Amino acid sequence: MDYFHRILYGISKVITEHIDEKEPYSNVEKVISVNIVYFDLGEGSDYVYHGITNFIGIHNNDILALGHFQQKEFGKTNPSEIFPEIYLIKVNNFDNVSKTPLDEWVYFLKNTALPENYSARGLKQVEEKLKYEAMNAAEKQEYDTFIKNVKISKSVIESAEYVAREEGIEKGIEKAKINAVLKGYENNLSISLVSNLNDLSEEEVIKILKDLGKMG
């Protein structure tokens, strides 16, 4: 019932906690409040609402802009750029049709699963996390041990790179990288994760695996 009041309270608390009483008001931080709700908040058919503060003339219906010197000082045009912005994401109103990167995130929030052929930033990390959470206790322990070994391998590679720079030995680095890629692939890690763990592009990882006869 009082969720809108809760949003207002949260914004006010953030503002007052991040400015000292001796600081000028111009130091007030811009707040963007993102609220993900799984219940029917208000009346409306959309699933994403955006609220800003504008000052509209009651006689001329014009929107009040900042003064010339304010614009120059703060690098902003309208008061709405100073006042908080509020986003409401009404998850249950989403129709499960992903057309934008934001839709892909809302799809995940609603279904705890990823849409097909997603492209939104951050969802690749979500996919890896979902795979991890789907493992049983033994698989998680094995995975954690492998990741620890990969970190050690990376340390070895970095040491080899240092030696290579000092002594011109390139083959040792290449071999260490190949071994790390092969070990990751054989432990069912995704190409993307193997790539990130070994500071290689996905194309380089695929080429190594193909050269080893592990991929067609």
Secondary structure, DSSP 8 states (H G I E B T S, - for coil): --HHHHHHHHHHHHHHHTS-TTS-GGG----EEEEEESS--SS-S-SEEEE----B-TTT--B----HHHHHHHS-SSGGGTS-EEEEEEGGG--S---SHHHHHHHHHHHSS--TT---TTHHHHHHHHHHHTS-HHHHHHHHHHHHHHHHHHHHHHHHHHHHHHH---HHHHHHHHHHHHHHHHTT--HHHHHHHTT--HHHHHHHHHHTTS--
